[in-house]
Amino acid sequence: MPPFFIVDEMMDFTRLAEPSGLIYGSVAREAVRAGHALPLAGGPAAFTLVDLIDGYTRSGFMPVSSVPAGWQPQLERISRAPVSDVVSLNKQVMGIVNLTPDSFSSDGHAGNAEHAVAASRQSVEQGARILDIGGESTRPGSAVITPREEWQRIGETVSALREHLPDTILSVDTRHSFVMEQALEAGVHIINDISALDDPDALPLLAQHTCGVVLMHMRGTPQTMGAYTDYQDIGYDTVRELGERLKYAVEGGIKPGRIIIDPGFGFAKTTEQNMQLLARVALFTNLGCPILVGVSRKRMIGTVTGVISAAQRDAGTYTASLAGLAAGGCIARVHDVAGMMQSLNTWQALQNF
């Protein structure tokens, strides 16, 4: 029988605090010491302003020193570092290992485990600490395959990576409990579920294990999500809907420290909504978990840059990913690890000044 956890009032996301006025480096550290700012999810960035949201009613942005006493729990939640039993809270890169035959970015290794292992080894050498292996295409309008077909695509590669890269954290990108079970038996460390445990057998299965669990925001399915882009406020609604899945997971026996959250860029969101959400990604610190930022080569980047070929969108990917990495405990999920590491290392070096 898996353990069940008490879900306290902090799992109620009716009240949210949206941090803004972000500052970095020595300026951030000095402002925190002087009481003019607070760390954003443990830092290194800090926020000087906060908007208090009750339902859809906003207070308007105010200095952090002016927040009423009744809102201190929400303020503390967005300023403290998340706790993770799965990943380091240092900024890190997750490399994509795509085994679908119809990859939107032309990077698939379908049917070639040897090729996938070689590419994965290169990603690790370039700096990836996590590899995310996927066998089901989830782009809009993608063909539906069975869970057994999905596992047939990735099983050999998962086993080979476990053998040849034993010190690398392996993640499997799947929404099917059958694939989750096979992957866990093969020794993977993280289940990355774009449906946030929509499969009714997923939660009881994962509650019996100690693996990490990524919960991503999506409405509908990859085939229907385009019809579900009506939000009252893209930030508040996405955080609260993802918060409900977080609560569901914790109530079902998944320890909070095992959970990573993903805003779901590109899933049931228009390009404008994706950009709004990326600009406000600090709002997700209300959930108290590490944040996975997955924008690599997506249509949102192509739309704002005019770059038609997905394979040519890496420069936009670096910029978009860095915009989402202000909070502590963030992970950038990308196709091009070398370029992302160069961008990330430069960004981190700037935090020393």
C-alpha positions in Angstrom: 0.0 0.0 0.0 1.6 3.3 -1.1 1.9 6.1 1.5 -0.6 8.9 1.3 0.3 12.5 2.1 -1.7 15.1 4.0 -2.6 17.9 1.6 -2.6 21.2 3.5 -4.1 24.5 2.7 -1.0 25.4 0.6 -2.5 23.1 -2.1 -5.3 25.6 -2.5 -4.3 27.9 -5.4 -7.3 30.2 -5.3 -4.9 32.9 -4.0 -1.8 33.4 -6.1 1.1 35.8 -5.8 2.7 36.9 -9.1 6.3 38.0 -8.7 7.7 40.8 -11.0 10.4 43.4 -11.1 13.1 40.8 -11.4 16.7 41.7 -10.6 19.9 39.6 -10.9 23.4 39.2 -9.7 24.9 41.5 -7.0 22.0 43.9 -7.3 19.6 41.1 -6.4 21.7 40.0 -3.4 22.1 43.5 -2.1 18.3 44.2 -2.5 17.4 41.0 -0.6 19.8 41.9 2.3 18.2 45.4 2.4 14.7 44.0 2.5 13.7 45.5 -0.8 13.5 42.1 -2.7 13.0 38.4 -2.1 14.7 35.4 -3.8 12.6 33.9 -6.6 12.2 30.3 -5.7 15.5 30.4 -3.8 17.3 32.5 -6.4 19.6 33.6 -7.9 17.1 36.0 -9.3 15.0 38.2 -6.9 11.7 40.0 -7.2 11.0 43.4 -6.0 7.2 43.6 -6.8 4.3 41.3 -6.3 0.7 41.2 -7.5 -1.8 39.5 -5.2 -4.5 37.6 -6.9 -7.7 36.3 -5.2 -9.7 34.4 -7.8 -9.3 36.9 -10.7 -9.2 40.0 -8.5 -5.8 41.7 -8.5 -4.3 44.0 -5.9 -2.0 45.6 -8.5 1.8 45.3 -8.2 3.2 46.5 -4.9 6.7 46.4 -3.2 7.4 43.1 -1.4 7.8 45.0 1.8 4.2 46.2 1.6 2.5 42.8 1.3 -0.2 42.4 4.0 0.3 39.8 6.8 -2.5 37.7 5.5 -0.6 37.1 2.3 2.7 36.1 3.8 2.1 32.3 3.2 1.8 33.0 -0.5 4.8 35.3 -0.5 6.9 32.6 1.3 5.8 30.0 -1.2 7.1 31.8 -4.2 10.4 32.9 -2.5 11.6 29.6 -1.0 13.5 27.1 -3.0 11.6 24.0 -4.2 12.5 20.7 -2.6 13.4 17.9 -5.0 14.3 14.3 -4.4 15.0 13.8 -8.1 17.1 16.5 -9.6 19.7 19.1 -8.6 18.2 22.5 -8.0 21.0 24.0 -10.1 20.0 25.1 -13.6 20.4 22.1 -15.9 19.7 20.8 -19.4 17.5 17.9 -20.5 18.4 16.5 -23.9 15.7 15.2 -26.1 16.0 11.7 -27.5 13.3 11.4 -30.1 12.4 7.9 -31.4 9.3 8.9 -33.4 9.3 8.4 -37.2 7.5 11.7 -37.8 9.5 14.2 -35.6 8.4 17.8 -36.3 12.0 18.9 -36.0 13.6 16.1 -38.1 15.7 14.8 -35.3 14.2 11.4 -34.8 16.2 8.1 -34.4 13.3 5.8 -35.1 14.3 2.1 -35.4 18.0 2.9 -34.7 18.9 2.3 -31.1 22.6 2.5 -31.9 22.3 5.9 -33.5 20.1 7.1 -30.6 22.7 6.0 -28.0 25.5 7.7 -29.9 23.6 10.9 -30.1 22.7 10.6 -26.4 26.3 10.1 -25.4 27.2 13.2 -27.3 24.5 15.2 -25.5 25.8 14.0 -22.1 29.4 15.0 -23.1 28.0 18.4 -24.1 26.5 18.9 -20.6 23.0 17.2 -20.5 22.4 15.7 -17.1 19.0 14.3 -18.0 17.9 12.5 -21.2 14.2 12.5 -22.1 13.3 9.5 -24.4 10.0 9.6 -26.4 8.3 7.3 -28.8 4.9 9.0 -29.3 4.5 12.1 -31.4 2.3 14.6 -29.6 2.4 17.4 -32.2 -1.1 18.7 -33.2 -2.9 16.2 -35.4 -0.3 13.4 -34.8 -1.3 9.8 -35.5 -2.4 7.7 -32.6 -0.4 4.6 -31.7 -0.9 1.9 -29.1 1.1 1.8 -25.9 2.7 -1.4 -27.0 3.8 0.2 -30.3 5.2 3.1 -28.3 7.3 0.8 -26.1 8.5 -1.2 -29.1 9.9 2.1 -30.4 11.8 3.0 -27.3 12.4 -0.2 -25.3 15.8 -1.2 -26.8 17.1 2.4 -26.6 16.1 2.7 -22.9 17.9 -0.5 -22.0 21.0 0.5 -24.0 21.2 4.0 -22.4 20.8 2.5 -18.9 23.7 0.2 -19.7 26.0 2.7 -21.4 25.2 5.9 -19.5 24.7 4.6 -15.9 25.3 8.0 -14.3 22.8 9.9 -16.5 19.2 10.5 -15.3 16.9 8.9 -17.7 13.4 10.2 -18.3 10.7 8.6 -20.5 8.1 10.9 -22.1 4.8 9.0 -22.0 1.2 9.3 -21.0 0.5 5.6 -20.9 0.7 3.5 -17.8 1.8 0.4 -19.7 4.9 2.3 -21.1 5.5 3.8 -17.6 5.6 0.3 -16.1 8.0 -1.1 -18.7 10.2 1.9 -18.4 10.4 1.7 -14.6 11.3 -2.0 -14.8 14.1 -1.0 -17.2 15.5 1.4 -14.6 14.4 4.9 -15.7 14.4 7.7 -13.1 11.7 10.0 -14.3 8.3 9.6 -15.9 7.5 12.7 -18.0 3.7 12.7 -18.5 2.2 15.4 -20.8 -1.3 14.4 -19.6 -0.5 14.9 -15.9 -1.7 11.4 -15.0 -4.8 11.2 -17.1 -4.4 7.4 -17.5 -6.4 6.1 -14.5 -3.7 3.4 -13.9 -0.8 5.8 -13.8 -1.2 7.3 -10.3 -1.5 3.9 -8.4 1.5 2.6 -10.4 3.7 5.6 -9.8 2.7 5.8 -6.1 4.4 2.5 -5.7 7.8 3.8 -7.0 10.2 6.5 -6.1 10.8 7.9 -9.5 10.4 11.6 -10.5 7.2 12.6 -12.1 6.7 15.5 -14.5 3.2 16.9 -14.6 2.5 19.0 -17.7 -0.4 21.3 -18.4 -2.6 20.3 -21.3 -6.3 20.4 -22.2 -7.8 17.6 -24.3 -5.4 15.3 -26.2 -2.7 16.0 -28.8 -5.5 15.4 -31.4 -8.1 17.7 -29.8 -6.1 20.3 -27.8 -6.5 23.0 -30.5 -10.2 23.3 -29.5 -9.4 24.2 -25.9 -7.6 27.5 -26.0 -10.3 29.6 -24.3 -8.8 31.0 -21.0 -10.0 33.8 -18.8 -6.4 34.5 -17.8 -3.7 32.2 -19.4 -1.4 32.6 -16.3 -3.9 32.1 -13.5 -5.9 29.3 -15.3 -2.8 27.3 -16.2 -1.3 27.5 -12.8 -4.6 26.5 -11.1 -5.4 23.7 -13.5 -1.9 22.3 -13.0 -2.2 22.8 -9.3 -5.3 20.5 -9.3 -3.2 17.8 -11.0 -0.4 18.4 -8.4 -3.0 18.0 -5.6 -4.3 14.8 -7.3 -0.8 13.3 -7.4 0.0 14.1 -3.8 -3.3 12.9 -2.5 -2.7 9.7 -4.4 0.6 8.9 -2.8 3.3 10.7 -4.8 5.6 12.6 -2.5 5.8 16.3 -3.4 9.6 16.2 -3.6 9.2 13.8 -6.6 7.2 16.2 -8.7 8.4 18.5 -11.5 5.9 20.8 -13.2 5.8 21.8 -16.9 3.6 24.8 -18.1 2.9 22.9 -21.4 4.1 25.4 -24.0 2.4 24.6 -27.3 -0.3 22.4 -25.8 -3.8 23.8 -25.9 -2.3 27.3 -26.3 -2.0 29.8 -29.2 1.3 31.4 -30.0 0.2 34.6 -28.2 -0.8 32.6 -25.2 2.5 30.7 -25.2 4.4 34.0 -25.3 2.3 35.5 -22.5 2.8 32.4 -20.4 6.6 32.4 -21.0 6.8 36.1 -20.0 5.0 35.2 -16.8 6.6 31.9 -16.0 7.6 33.1 -12.5 3.9 32.6 -11.7 4.5 28.9 -11.6 6.6 29.3 -8.4 3.3 29.2 -6.6 3.3 25.4 -7.2 6.5 25.0 -5.2 8.1 22.5 -7.6 11.0 22.5 -10.0 9.9 23.9 -13.4 10.6 22.2 -16.7 10.7 24.6 -19.6 10.1 22.9 -22.9 10.0 25.3 -25.8 12.6 23.8 -28.1 12.1 24.5 -31.8 8.3 24.8 -31.3 5.9 26.6 -33.6 5.7 29.6 -31.2 9.3 30.4 -31.9 8.8 29.9 -35.7 5.8 32.2 -35.6 7.5 35.1 -33.8 10.8 34.8 -35.8 9.5 33.8 -39.2 11.7 30.7 -39.3 9.7 28.0 -41.1 12.1 25.1 -40.6 11.9 23.7 -37.0 15.5 22.5 -37.2 16.6 26.1 -37.7 15.0 27.5 -34.5 17.7 26.8 -32.0 18.8 30.4 -31.5 15.2 31.3 -30.6 15.1 28.2 -28.3 18.1 29.5 -26.3 16.5 32.9 -25.8 13.1 31.5 -24.9 14.5 28.9 -22.5 16.6 31.5 -20.6 13.4 33.6 -20.2 11.9 30.7 -18.4 14.9 29.9 -16.1 14.8 32.8 -13.7 13.4 30.7 -10.8 15.5 28.2 -8.8 15.3 24.5 -9.8 14.6 25.0 -13.5 15.3 22.5 -16.3 15.6 23.4 -20.0 14.4 20.6 -22.3 16.1 21.0 -25.7 17.2 19.4 -28.9 20.6 21.2 -29.2 22.4 20.6 -25.9 25.7 22.3 -26.9 24.1 25.6 -27.8 21.9 25.6 -24.8 24.8 24.9 -22.4 26.8 27.7 -23.9 23.8 30.1 -23.4 23.2 28.8 -19.9 26.8 29.0 -18.8 27.0 32.6 -20.0 23.8 33.5 -18.2 25.0 31.8 -15.0 28.3 33.6 -15.1 26.5 36.9 -15.2 24.9 36.1 -11.9 28.3 36.5 -10.2 28.4 40.3 -11.0 
